[in-house]
Amino acid sequence: MILKIRDLPNEEYWLEGNPACHGCPAAIGLRMALKALGPRTVMVVPAGCVTIIQGSYPKTSAGVPLMNIAFAAASSAASGVAAALDFKGIKDVNVLVWAGDGATSDIGMASISGAAERNADIIYVCYDNEAYMNTGVQRSSSTPIGAWTTTTVTGKVEPKKDLPSIMMMHRVPYVATASVAYPLDFIEKIQKAAKMRGFKYIHLHSPCPPGWKFPSEKTIEVGRLAVQTGSWITFEVENGVFKLSNPSLPFVNKGRRRSLDLYLKAQGRFARMTPEEKAKFEGAIEENWTMVENYIKISKVYTPR
Amino acid sequence: MAKHKVMSGNYAVAYGAALSRVELISAYPITPQTSVVEKLSEMIETGGLNAKLVRVESEHSALAACIGGASAGARTFTATSSHGLLYMNEMVFWAGYGRLPVVMAVITRSIAPPWGIWSEHTDLLAQRDTGWVTMMVQSNQEALDSIIQAYAIAEDEDVMLPVMVGLDAFTVSHTSVPVELPSQEEVDRFLPRGADHSYLLDFARPKTMGNLAYPEWNMEFRYLLEKAMKNAERKIITVDKKFSSEFGRTYGGSVEHYRMEDAKYAVVVVGAPAGEAKDAVDLLRKRGIDAGVVRVRVIRPFPKVALRSSLAGLKGVAVLDRDISPGLGGILFSELTSALYGVKRPPAVRGFIAGLGGREIKVEDIIYTVESLVTSVEEGPADNEWLDVKKELLP
């Protein structure tokens, strides 16, 4: 297990000089995930920011084999890779899907649900920047209520889809939420997933400077604020057993959460948020924590398939 | 030793895939494809077939799983029909443009609305620009043999393209006739396991596949695909010849001829209706009309040269289209007349739309097409004529 950042291997599998935006959370997350997984990893990438971040032909930013695939097809293509590995008796290769929230919670919903139900032996990371950033900040089902996007210029009306819960209800061996602002927690989860067989889902909260409208040096700061205000909750469900993760541990106590305004005001996308939208946003946070508290009490939420 | 077994076209496809030692199958049920995958599932679960079956939630995912599997070096197979084929269209292009040797059986079926489960070729022909080698068989035996041939074509180093094998819904897929089942040893000899193209598993020299290619890099991929299609044109013929010498059956490579040696007229047809066309030609010859059948077995790469040499010099050609490109007419008619442009002594060509939505194409219908052709060869080019449209049903 990696305990400190300095314990990470020096090898880089997501190469320097790639064309990610300054402060890009996907590039930070990829770098950490691949350091944790090592070179015997096959990446499957649907359309999204990583289509760009990986660089253009004949170059690549990926230091491991990578197959691009159509928007909706990452889970099923990865299922095929995993099945081929199974047929060949290869057991030491990680199949990693790296997909955005649009590819996961919208267009790829059927295929991820299918792969989870079949318990395909893959690690699926959804880097959630809460909109279609690659195409220029259009709303997705993962965009939170009140957020500006180019297709919700007066603020999104609907609340964020709760994808981690949907994945939990597939009763897969591993579901976790993480944040790029807490790399050690994320790395630990990736490493845990790599040791398990079957479908592993990690939902990575990924603050996007141009899309959320904050300065590019503040990615980690905004990510931390999301956790510290209780807006994003890090947890894991390992073989059906629910556990609140270290970054969120203090904030189960509502009194220790920082003011939500700190998180909202750090981002231009919430500049026009109405009091009603803010109330709903806060309501959703409360509901999420109530759910988490109940899961903590239940502990074993489900029996994995 | 080969043995004989009475089986449906769909079972023939399943046996063809099993004898080809497929390693990864992924499919989603649609009528009338289901019994292909049911049979393969049974073979895996109780019959000792060593393959993985990924039972996916859609056709889009079925082909995506084959694409992932083929990228990791597995021999992959899927089967679908009609709406399933249309639903996977994005992945059909991905497999073709990705140069992955997937083999897919397509049980040709009409497209809704209105719903119909019976044969029409529009579903298959709508995929003709996807970069797949595309075949259409006439019989159960040819279905089995063509699946085996398909892997030999697809995995050839100079081809590396996916192959689609079409068969008519019900008239082939669900009609049981005796089929010669080659032995595993014979098929293994014909179809040795080729090089492992598992580019995704090259960890020493990791590759990124399919990433963004700017205009200065992009066009060459399509040029190479077109070149691979040209190579496939030759490979289809050599594979069919080799198959013939090993198993004693030939399908003419890309184009099958029936009584064409001395023919003055030809019926050009695709798929199962070739059976009716052959019966029609036998009857026409008794009436003194020297007709033959040219069955277009391979739709991509379109056998332009072979068709020119088959048809140039004839008096007339009747093209039977069990498909429709609304606003253009018969797809085969259009492609055939385009192929014949500029040949010396071009035949008169008449197009006929028939058998859409599974309507029966009768021997008399085909006799009619040739007889009307004979009486109109001196007239100029004609548009497609619809056969057996019931005027009393029209508003």
Chai-1 contact restraints between the chains, C-beta under 6 A:
chainA,res_idxA,chainB,res_idxB,connection_type,confidence,min_distance_angstrom,max_distance_angstrom,comment,restraint_id
A,P39,B,F203,contact,1.0,0.0,6.0,A-B,restraint_1
A,R40,B,F203,contact,1.0,0.0,6.0,A-B,restraint_2
A,V42,B,L200,contact,1.0,0.0,6.0,A-B,restraint_3
A,Q54,B,N211,contact,1.0,0.0,6.0,A-B,restraint_4
A,S56,B,L212,contact,1.0,0.0,6.0,A-B,restraint_5
A,S56,B,Y214,contact,1.0,0.0,6.0,A-B,restraint_6
A,Y57,B,N211,contact,1.0,0.0,6.0,A-B,restraint_7
A,Y57,B,A213,contact,1.0,0.0,6.0,A-B,restraint_8
A,Y57,B,W217,contact,1.0,0.0,6.0,A-B,restraint_9
A,T60,B,T208,contact,1.0,0.0,6.0,A-B,restraint_10
A,A62,B,T208,contact,1.0,0.0,6.0,A-B,restraint_11
A,V64,B,P206,contact,1.0,0.0,6.0,A-B,restraint_12
A,P65,B,L200,contact,1.0,0.0,6.0,A-B,restraint_13
A,P65,B,P206,contact,1.0,0.0,6.0,A-B,restraint_14
A,P65,B,K207,contact,1.0,0.0,6.0,A-B,restraint_15
A,L66,B,T208,contact,1.0,0.0,6.0,A-B,restraint_16
A,M67,B,S71,contact,1.0,0.0,6.0,A-B,restraint_17
A,M67,B,L200,contact,1.0,0.0,6.0,A-B,restraint_18
A,M67,B,M209,contact,1.0,0.0,6.0,A-B,restraint_19
A,N68,B,G210,contact,1.0,0.0,6.0,A-B,restraint_20
A,N68,B,N211,contact,1.0,0.0,6.0,A-B,restraint_21
A,A70,B,E90,contact,1.0,0.0,6.0,A-B,restraint_22
A,A70,B,W94,contact,1.0,0.0,6.0,A-B,restraint_23
A,A73,B,A64,contact,1.0,0.0,6.0,A-B,restraint_24
A,S76,B,V56,contact,1.0,0.0,6.0,A-B,restraint_25
A,S76,B,S61,contact,1.0,0.0,6.0,A-B,restraint_26
A,S76,B,A64,contact,1.0,0.0,6.0,A-B,restraint_27
A,S76,B,A65,contact,1.0,0.0,6.0,A-B,restraint_28
A,A77,B,A64,contact,1.0,0.0,6.0,A-B,restraint_29
A,A77,B,I67,contact,1.0,0.0,6.0,A-B,restraint_30
A,A77,B,G68,contact,1.0,0.0,6.0,A-B,restraint_31
A,S79,B,V54,contact,1.0,0.0,6.0,A-B,restraint_32
A,S79,B,A65,contact,1.0,0.0,6.0,A-B,restraint_33
A,G80,B,A65,contact,1.0,0.0,6.0,A-B,restraint_34
A,G80,B,G68,contact,1.0,0.0,6.0,A-B,restraint_35
A,G80,B,G69,contact,1.0,0.0,6.0,A-B,restraint_36
A,V81,B,G68,contact,1.0,0.0,6.0,A-B,restraint_37
A,V81,B,A72,contact,1.0,0.0,6.0,A-B,restraint_38
A,A83,B,L24,contact,1.0,0.0,6.0,A-B,restraint_39
A,A83,B,K52,contact,1.0,0.0,6.0,A-B,restraint_40
A,A83,B,V54,contact,1.0,0.0,6.0,A-B,restraint_41
A,A83,B,G69,contact,1.0,0.0,6.0,A-B,restraint_42
A,A84,B,L24,contact,1.0,0.0,6.0,A-B,restraint_43
A,A84,B,G69,contact,1.0,0.0,6.0,A-B,restraint_44
A,A84,B,A72,contact,1.0,0.0,6.0,A-B,restraint_45
A,A84,B,A74,contact,1.0,0.0,6.0,A-B,restraint_46
A,F87,B,E23,contact,1.0,0.0,6.0,A-B,restraint_47
A,F87,B,K52,contact,1.0,0.0,6.0,A-B,restraint_48
A,F87,B,A74,contact,1.0,0.0,6.0,A-B,restraint_49
A,A110,B,E57,contact,1.0,0.0,6.0,A-B,restraint_50
A,A110,B,S58,contact,1.0,0.0,6.0,A-B,restraint_51
A,S111,B,S61,contact,1.0,0.0,6.0,A-B,restraint_52
A,G114,B,V56,contact,1.0,0.0,6.0,A-B,restraint_53
A,G114,B,E57,contact,1.0,0.0,6.0,A-B,restraint_54
A,G114,B,S61,contact,1.0,0.0,6.0,A-B,restraint_55
